[in-house]
Amino acid sequence: MYCTMSWATILVSLLATISRADAFAQNGHSSIQPTAGNILPTKTTLSMADTDTEKKTTLTDETTWRLRLLLNDITTTNGRKLDGQLFVVEGNFIEEDGYEPPQGLFTPTAKIVSSDEEESGSGGGMALEVSNSRWKLSEDPDDPKDGLWIWGLFKEPLYPFMLFQMETKELTLPSSIDGENSDSIPPLKLYAQIDHIRKMESVGVVLKSANLNVRILEQIQLPGATVDLFEEEKVGQISFQAL
């Protein structure tokens, strides 16, 4: 009798243990099933990452830039001085393949602002008609280590500057279009050295405001030769806004 009761007790204990094990296995199985709470945060994160990627600014046709040029002390064809005249150009930085450092063209895309828009202020500034414009990323001339990326000493090249050049066409001033003494701004060749920052993990390319210069040609006569020297003279400022 004692043995019979013992085996019965053992059998009951085994059944109870198996029952508890089944219940535990069922709960464990359900705890790892995909749920809305488990999946949705992953989808939201990916969606936000895609959105951030779309918003990053680039030096390609995917980003349109608005350039504001505030010109001071510009001499018109009639000898009049212009001070504080704002001009606006919109366009894309287009990189040309096969160059290192990266370089290319700035291609205007915006329409020309009419004189009526300029006088009313709705255009935000007169539009310069660009005949040619180029840009080139540049290393820091005062920091020679920037060129060592070629030898694998840095992960990627450091280009803290953009060298920017813009040539404009002659621009007739709005106030003198119908007047007898018409006046205009002659073609300009403008230069700027711009601080170039790459924040690819967040906003993308950042271009800082910079001085806008023209180059004054000075010819020096030497025995048997003439040397052309260029001196840069500040005529305003340029700023950049990604649209």
Order of alpha helices (4+ residues) and beta strands (2+ residues): alpha-alpha-beta-beta-beta-alpha-beta-beta-beta-beta-beta-beta-beta-beta-beta
